[in-house]
Amino acid sequence: MKILDGNKLSEKYIKIIRQKTAKMKRRPVLAMVLVGDDPASKIYVRRKGVLCEQAGIDSKTIILPENTSQKKLLGAIDKLNKDKNITAIMVQLPLPSHIDKKKIIESVDPKKDADCLHPENLGKFIQEGEGYSIVAPATPLGIIKMLEECKIPIAGKKAVVIGRSNIVGKPMAQFLLSRDATVTVCHRLTKNLAKITREADILVAAVGKKNLVKAPMIKKGAVVIDVGMNRDGKKLLGDVDFENVSKKASYITPVPGGVGPMTIAMLLWNTLELAK
Ligand code: NAP
């Protein structure tokens, strides 16, 4: 079994981005908007700021209180859209429940959409594949880079994605499909999940339920990608029972240190692409 080391690979990408930003006349500027006091979101935004610095990207963090109205948030995004110095915008999710996430995502200028969440970018990506939108969804893009780095074949393989969110599951399925895998997408109402996952050569778990994927659900030699981030006290756990699944898998991503760091690296990659 081999570990897919997201920390190591993300360092490689940060270095590549730094080399590219060093040659640019103006450094890209990523604006991060954080609404509320969610401790995990604060940690992610701080981490992104640190890695921006390492990658030669300027960052600006706008922190708004939990009770910020939707109107005020839309006003803050509008200001960033119009600010010529800002080249990319990322609104940290989740947002407080009184705010309509869809409206906020749609309010970001597609040309500054670092997360590839705007329907214009995501639509182009889903319909036409990579290369048609300037950016690609960061988490699945990071996963594809990890698979490619380890020369893991995708074409002709059976891939199963658990989860169908716009941010991970759906674009992940699209990435695998565009690389000629046969893809099955599972969700909350999928019957006999274990029977389906046992057929997977590549299994991606993007659910948000610790230990959902257990060893009997895995085919021997499968490649297992764990996207889940579940807080268990101070510990961060994935969706996969790492200890037992790793005994059967050929490759596996750890949590932490797998998909997470690659997501940030790809967010910065998108920021670079938008600034070009
Ligand atoms: P989400 O929007 O809540 O989607 C979760 C998906 O899981 C839904 O499609 C849901 O099905 C499905 N699901 C829930 N329970 C299930 C079950 N028992 N069996 C099968 N499917 C089930 O979450 P998300 O934004 O995609 O994120 C998923 C996880 O990845 C979370 O832990 C999140 O924190 C993490 N994440 C990590 C990164 C990273 O960089 N590492 C990035 C993004 C997200 P329905 O559609 O039927 O409800």
Residues whose N, C-alpha, C, O or C-beta is under 5 A from the ligand:
A	BS01	NAP	T139 G163 R164 S165 I167 V168 G169 C186 H187 R188 L189 A206 V207 G208 V227 G228 M229 N230 V259 G260 T263
